[in-house]
């Protein structure tokens, strides 16, 4: 009889394990991207989720709209989406998702220019942009104005995609442009070019949070322990890569064998201050992002939806209470 009971209990336990659902994170890249957002993939491949005690499955989709749809229809528990998309939902009355953190709060933008150019000599020069009033155009204007480069004295030239602007810069058809550090790093000929504004300075001048990790309100209420474990794993990965950039290089070499180690080492140095070592969800940056976005044509100065409505600090605050606050960047503000 004891044997029968023991077997029955074992079956129940095994069934419970089998029925346990993984915590599904919807991502918009099939492989680890060459930016800090790679921690979503690396936390999986390098064992951070496992060490935090949470079973995670990554669900790749093509782009943010598909990620939002998948999350809202039960296809996952978390999704990495743009702040613009989240605010668009709230502006339209859809309020079932909340931002709980960010693994890549800033697009790693730089301003690249001719080697003989300085911010003080920008007046009268040609600056390549995607199109008038595009994201890179309005961001560039904000950054240049903040740094005293007098954007009203600069000729902005619409050229399209970053790779096209990069070629135009290399060919001398423009004098400067905004692009991601990744695009700049893989340009074949950079000997006559330089970085005028680096990633950290760019974000300091325009602290626009680009992407956040969002969850349905039901996940916050019903799967809080798993959510905390996910946020802890992502934060610990970010801290490791901030403390020892070589760890990121090694992890990315395994995840992206198609990318040269020299390139990864160069990027690791550039990202030194960009890791979300305190969860990435900071009130000051959220405020700036929202005000800036609502001034764009898409929102046309509609009534602001306060960050307290679309963001929830409680999960990451529980994690920070447990693991402490890092001084490696990502300054905490509430």
N, C-alpha and C positions, 0 to 999 in steps of 0.2 A: 504493500500500500504506500509506504514512504517513497518507494521508487517511482510509483505512478504519479504521486503528488509532485515530486521533484521534477519529473519530466514535464508535467503540465505547467509548472511555474516557469521552467526554462523556455517552453514554447511561447508563453505569454510575454516573457522578457524579450525573446528574439523577435516576436511579432511587433512589439513596441518599438524596437530599434529599427526594424524594417520599415515601419510606418512613419518614422521621424522624417519630417520634411526638411530639406536643406534650405538655408537662407539664400534666396536667389537675388543676385545683383545684376541688373541690366546695364550693360556697357555698350558704348557706340564704337568700339574698335575690337577686331578679332584677335589682335596681338598687342602686346605691350607697346604703347606709343613712346616716342622719344622725348617725353615731357614728364614732369612730376606726377601726372595722372597715371603713370605706369604703376604706381603703388597698388592700384586696384587689381592688376594682374599679378604683380610680384608678391603681394600678400598671400595670394593663392599658391603660386609656384614655389615660393621660398618658405612656406610653412607657417606664416604668421597667423592665419586664421586657425589652423590646427592647434597651434600653441595657445591661442586664446580660448580654445574649447568650443569652437563653432564650426559647423559643417556648411561651407559656402559653395554655391554653384554660380559661375559667371554665365550670363545669357547675352551673347553678342547680337546687336541689331545694327541697322545701317546708319541711323541718325536719330537726333533728339525726338522728333515727332513720333517715331515708331517706339522709342523708349517710353514716352509718356503714355501712349496707347496701351502698350504691354503692361505697364505698371498699374494703370487704372482698370484694366480688365482681368487682373489676377495673375498676370504672367511673371510676377516677381515681387520681392519685398522691398527692394531699393532700386533706384535708378540714378545714373549720373547724367544730369541734364543741364542745360544753360539756365542761368538766372532769368534771362529774357523770356524763355519759354514758361518758367514758373510764374513770373509776374503777369505774363499774358493770360494764363489760366485764371489767376486771381482777379484780374481786371474784368474777365468775362464771367465772373461769379462762380468759378470752379475752385473750391477751397479744400479739397480732400487730401491734398499732398502738403507735406511740410519739409523744409530743408533742415537737415540735422548735422551737416558737416560738409567739408569740401576737401578733395584730394588734389585739386588743381585749380585754385581759386583765380589764378591769373594766367591769361594767355601769355606765354613767354615772348612778349614783343620787345623789339629793339628798334632804334633808328640807325640805319646804316647809311654811310655817305662816302663821298670821295675822300681820299686820303688827305687832301689839302684843305678840307672843309672843317669849320668849327661852328658851334652854335652862334658865336658872335658874328660870323660872316655869312649867315643864311639869307639875309635880305637880298632879294632879287634872284635867288636861285630857284631851280625847278625841283619840286617835291612830288614824287609819284604816289598816287592813291588809287584805290580800287575804282571808285566812282564818287561823284559829289555827294556828300553827306553819308557816305558809307561808314561802317564801324571804324575802319582804320583811318579814314579821313578825320572824323570827329575826335577820335582818340589822339591822333597826331597833333591836331590843333590844340587840344587841351594840354598835352605834354609840352609842346613848344612854347606855349604861352606861359605855363608854369615856370619853365626854365629861362624865360626872358629872351626867347629867340624871335619875338615879334612875327607871329604867323601871318598877320595882315600884310606883311611886306614880302611874303613868299608866294611864288606861283605854283599852285597845286595842279598837277597834270593827271587826269584820269587815264589809267592804263589797264585796269583789270586785275587779274589774279597775282598773288605775290611772286610766283615764279617768273611771270612776265615783267613785273616791276624790277625783279632782281636782274634779269637780262638787260633791261634798259639801263639800270645803274651800272652794270659792268661795261656796257657799250658806250657810256658817257652821254646818253640821251637825257638823263636826269641827274641831279646832284645828290639826292637823298631819298629815302623812302622808309616806311615802317614795314617790317616783316617779322616773322617769328625767328627766334634764334636757330631753330632747326633748318629753316630754309637757307639762312645765311651760312650755316656751318657746312652744308653740302654743296654750296656754290663752287664750281670748278676753278674759278679764277678770282681770288680775293686780294691779290697783291697790291692793287691800287685803291682798295677800299678799307674802311675801318668802321668800328662801332662808335657812333656819336653819343648814343644814349643806351646804356646797358639795361638788362632785364630788371634789376632791382630799382634803378633810378626811374625807369619807365613806370613801374607799378607804384612807386612812391608819389610820382606826379599825378597819376590817374589810377587810384586804387579801385579799379573796376573788377568785381568778382565775376568771373566768366561762367564757372560751372559749380554746381552744388550736388550733393547726394541727398536725394529726397526719398521719403517713405510715406505710405498712406497713414492716416491717423490711426487706423486699426493696428498697424504694426507697432506703433508707439505704445498702444494700450495693451496689446496681447502678446507681443514678442520682445518685450523690453530687454530681457537678459541677453538674448541673441543679438539684438541691436547694439547693446553696450559692448559686447564682445567683438563685433565687427568694427565698431569705431575704435576700440582699443587696439585691435590688430593693425588697422590702417595708420593710426597715430604712432604706434611703436615702429612700424616699418619706416615711416617718414623720419622719425628721430634717428634711427640707425643710419639712414642715408645722409642726413644732415651732419651727423657726427663723423661718419666715415664715408665720404663719397665713393671710395673704392668698392664698398659693398654694393652700391648701386651699379657700378660698372660691371662687377662680377656677375650680378644677378641679370643684368641686361644682356651680357655676353651669352648667357645661357638661354635667355628668352628670345633674343634677336641676333642669332649668329650671322644674319645678313648685314649687320652694321659693324663697321670696323671699330676696334677697341680705341684707337686714337680719337675717333669722333665721339665715342661715349665718354672718354676721359675729358675731352674739351667741354662737353655738355655738363658733366658732373661739376666742374668748376663753376660754370655759369649758374647752375641751379643751387649753389651752396646755401643761399638765403631764401629759397623759394619753397621749401618743404613745409607742409602744414603740420607742424610739430605739436600744435595745440588744438587740433581738430579742424582748423580752417574756417570756422564760422564765427566771425567777429563783428560786433554791432557797428563799429565805426565804418568799416568797409562796406557792410550791408547798406547803411544809410547813404553813403556816397554813391554806391552803385545804383540804388533805386532812384535817387534824385537825378542822377545823370541820365539814366535810361528814360525816365519820364519826360525829360526835355527833348528827346528825339522825336522824329516825325511820327513814328509808330504809335506813341502814346499821347502826343500832342498836349502835354501838361494836364492829363487827367488827374483826378483826385488820387493822392498817394495811398497805397496799401502799405501800412507800416510794417517794418521787418518783423515785429513781434507777432504779426498775423501769419506770415509765410515761413517763418523760421522758428525752431524750437531748440533752445539752448540746453534744456534739461538733460538729454542723453549724454551729450559731450561733457557737460559739467560733472555728471556722475563719474565719467571716465577720468577726467582731470583730477577729481578729488581722490581717486584711487591711485593714479600713477604720478601725480604732481604736474606742475606747470614747467615747461621747458623754456630756457632762455636763448634758444637757438633761432629765434624768429617767431613769426606768426603771433604777434603780441595780442594777448587776450583783452577784449573789450566787451563790456555788456551794457 
